[in-house]
């Protein structure tokens, strides 16, 4: 035991014995606090901004037995709960079996779903099971705004699930909203919707990850909307969950409740459906791949020994940001948001509320190519159609190349 | 002095402690609260509550000097607010 006090693996920074909790977290924990586990890349929806570019199942996805072995290991490591997502986790045939297995092994489950399988019967099962939280994804307080990015019918599916949970007596379901340019003006409506279903509202940040990279320019909140969001969170922060998502907004002045720290590889990580371990749920890319729990001797080993995670647990350089008076508040923002918009990791966040992000975005940058894509190869009826209706119609039909009339295309009014 | 020091206390049955370099994580499986015990001494105190006749004895066993007992009592009150620890009742109390 005593040798542990003096022997540090080569290259690993020596943890200070004192300091704030946040400083301690920067050096990493023995096991994650917030672990996201995506069970499948398969999904019934094709949301335009999907973080994991989900759609099709990957043939290498972990089997039921392999998933149970992961749960056993999480129990040994005392990871007290996991956030399960996907894809749509509930369309895995063994989803309910794995859920029961986890809660029976002291691993609580919070799962994110679009609600497609939350039938009245499943809702009753969930209401009768301890240590389970359900998070229904909804990205608009109206069908118009939600279905624009999540696809036709997805609003009705989510509300039906919420109704089923309420009718079954399930307490405190979560309504999980990704904040976008289109829905920032609906925050009060979301809160009213949550209240109507006895649910808790959870707001998170839109990341330019996965298919989100393709639509980020159009969907991410405008600078004045960031302020609107910040003010709303300051007023309602007590009753609303954020997953510590908005620490970049701390540079407006006061810190929001939560850690205000990038937890990637330190207190947070992601296990993907094939057992790959990434630094955070918003960073599914080879650059943030720490290892694979099947190939590299288990999750604990990857968490504790991966060189990538060791690196992330070293004090980070803030680059140009360290000169900013708000650096201590925002710590340079979100690593994934910078990476997927082609910005340097030691520079400002693309949504820096002091305006440095816009300057950086205007400069030279190359958006990194995706390392994986499980999107459906051909569109289905569930695909969102992000089209704006034309507000101005052409004055007359175009002239066909085959029009034989000598007066084809002639318009006397333009003479 | 806080009356708690003379009372028998215990860690709540639904709480698990996970050792960490700075102390421990305490997780309550019932109310799902997560709390950080930021000093190894506090972890030792919390772990020792159930086997000590009262809180003051648990503090002494963990090597906490008397001058810090009031501060530790306040920290323990904080833990009690989320049911991480609770007063011990029953025949041995």
HADDOCK unambig.tbl for C-alpha pairs under 7 A between the chains (distance, minus, plus):
assign (segid A and resid 29 and name CA) (segid B and resid 20 and name CA) 6.45 0.50 0.50
assign (segid A and resid 30 and name CA) (segid B and resid 20 and name CA) 6.18 0.50 0.50
assign (segid A and resid 78 and name CA) (segid B and resid 18 and name CA) 6.38 0.50 0.50
